[in-house]
């Protein structure tokens, strides 16, 4: 299993750009994770500069904004504001030449029942994608979600091949609940189009290198090989991306 051609590094990682260039990897840009950066004219210039420095002109993904964006929100005006921000993010993504954007579920588990979350989120993402180009794709990422079931039902109810799941392995492990990270992969299967990979010890979202923590990434990759499509992609989201890359090299994944 060689994932080099499908491996990206998040730009907030230490020495991300030089690592991308050195190992000929892809880039997942975090420039517009914070919504206000969409209002700054320099943001696109910063992205273009990152692309040049890392020499990944033909292989980069945009991580969309997630602050104060709650698709299942009750206040319609606030939900609309989130939609507007994501529309701007999609415009930014396409203008930059990318066609894949990571978005968050926005779920606050103590606030919203699953039934409400599923119905309202499905409506939100379906409306969001209604006017987007056929080659524009989003991957919805779990953050505080304790179960894969709601995300599974959201994607299935929309039934749009442009909408997939970004499974953040570290988030699922840190949140805990009744499902292991391996259960998530088995249950979501081919719905997963992209992975965020980093490690922790199951109590805090620490974004450690792949070899540090209690997630067995050899088992993760075995599950992916069994249950996911062969073209699934990955983004290293450990702050120390060099150690994660070295672990992948040592274990012969790249």
ABEGO torsion letter per residue (X at the ends): XBAAAABBBBAABBGAAAAAAAAGBBBBBAAAABAAAAABAAAAAAAAAAAAAAGAAABBBBBBBABGBBAABABAAAAAAAAAAAAAAAAAAAAAGBABBBBBAGBBAAABBAAAAAAAAAAAAAAAAAABBAABBBBBBBAABABAAAAAAAAAAAGBAABBBBBBAAAAAAAEEABBAAAAAAAAEAABABBBBBBBAGABBAGBBAABEABBAAAAAAAAAAABBAABBBBBABABAAAAAAAAAAAGAX
